């Protein structure tokens, strides 16, 4: 199945690169809970992780749809872009709201591969997706901020040189709106580790380099502040739209992987003297998965277009993520069912991808919260919480 109506040259190059990292590579990383360093290095050297970095800072200066194409093809190949996708969208906060000194400090390094900005410190144990109630605080003291608090489910912290951190600089009860009083900081983790910053890995059902992070009187320069103090929530929301669109593209890639895998197996697997794909009970679910994937992909393309045109796209980005994640999950279930017992065998890569794509029903935002957003912001229904 070929779906190459956007950035075909990029897609072809990504597929060629991914062919050097087949199933056995990813199965080994998965079994060892190891970071795919070789794969990330190859993507970096090929310039794919610098796709969204402007040419003035050494990047390619490509639109968001190009980054979506890269991540979609990575996942369609059977690989996993979660090990690097944050580097694409996190840098957007620095690019749009950071000082020139901050841009020069990280953007050229991201483009060359000398620096990794992959850690995004937002979620906390007690607040979850209720971001306005986060407890991590950054208190200004002279030319520094002192940070105290805790973050959880922070991916790639041990593989990052810098982190974008969202923390309260004004207590919630001292602001007019709960979204005020939060600020974004660009933290050099190489300088902070062991000096008030500690990281604890969290074993999970997928190989996602997940961590819990603790801040204990971590002192950072005042120049770490990104943009204006107190406006960090708006900066983070700006980057979240790109995040949702790119992760939706990953889900489209996953759906393609499962559909292609199920179709191929259904053609060759013989039971009762004929291929199982001849049975409507097998072929119809796969066909429905293709229809869901194709429709979701159009929504992803629409959201990416709005983003590139600088138009409001929060609802579209969330809807793209909702539809794409459900398309991938439905395709995963069909693929496993089509393979039967063999789907549980690791050598087929179905069970690994099955576990990986399940994440997107929950992260980076859960399905129910997207439905709540649509209900209140589109349909005008009363807020349910």
Phi, psi and omega in degrees: 000127181244127176228084188235050183273003176214134178051053184298325181294319178296316181300316181297319180294320179295317179299320179297318179295315183295335179297338178280355181230072184284186183310314181303325178298312183287327177295322179294316179297320181295315183291334181262358187053042185258147179283136183281065185303317183297320179294315180296320178298320180294318177298319180295312181298329179280352178087004184290326181283350177258017185304319185266354178285129181301153180300328180299338180249016175095003181264193182266339179065034182274160179284170182298326180298330177291318177296322177297320178297320179299310183290324178299316182290326176302312183287324179295335180282349183102358178273189181220119181275359181298338180289349185216352190298328182297330180298334180285314187264335180296320184297341180297327178295318177293317182297319184274330189234350183281166176284165179296325178297319179294319179298315181293332182289328186239325188296312178298324179293323176297317182297321183276342184095000180286337183230140174244123174244090187234349183266131185234099188269090179236303189294140179232158183300325186265344185248330180058235180275358174275073190300328183295344181258017178298150187251346179298129185241145172236113184254128181285128175223097181065237181267018182223167167241142175250122186253132174224139179152197186209140175234152182223156183057045177262109185281147171063023180297323181283347180252011182248147174269327180233158176227142167265122184244133172256124182217158177279130173251346173226130181304148184300325182281002180247011179239155181288320178243142184296338180279353178273163174084008175250145184228156180253138180232142174260108188253130174279102185290337179294326179277332188271333186298125181085358180238036182121351177242127176227150185232133178235116178298146177243112177296135181227176182286350175230159180277089189236009179049054185266144186217162167248138185237137180240135176245120183232092183054043176286121180261123179235151180298148177299334179291354177287341180297130177264122179070220184261136178302136177093350182253015186297327182298318178296322179296319181292318178300320179303316180285335182292330177297316177297319179301312182298318182294316181292321179289327173299321177296322176300319180296322176299318177299317177299314180301317178299317179303310183294319181295315179294320180294315181293318181296316181297317181292321181294334178283326187262335183285121181256126174221134183058034173079015179204158180295140182295337179291350176282342181277131181299328180294341177262314187283327183295316177299322179293320178297320178295321177300319179298317180297317178297317180296315182297319179293316179297324182295325176295324178292322177297316180297321179295314180297319179296322178296315178299318180299314182294331179274000179073023181263157176303134184214020182300312180295318181293320179295317179294319180295320177300317180294319179300306185292319182292319180293324178288323177298318181292321181292318178296320179293324178297316180296317178297318181298316179296317180295322180296320180284342182062222181299329180294338178296338179272351179280129186299330185296342180272348179068003180288314183294325178294310180293329176301313179294319184295316185285343177296332181304325190285355169284344185245317186239151001280357173212141185285157179303317182294325178291327175294318178298323177296319178300314180296318181300316185274319186272336181254314185269349179071022179280156180296146180295137186269358179212000000 
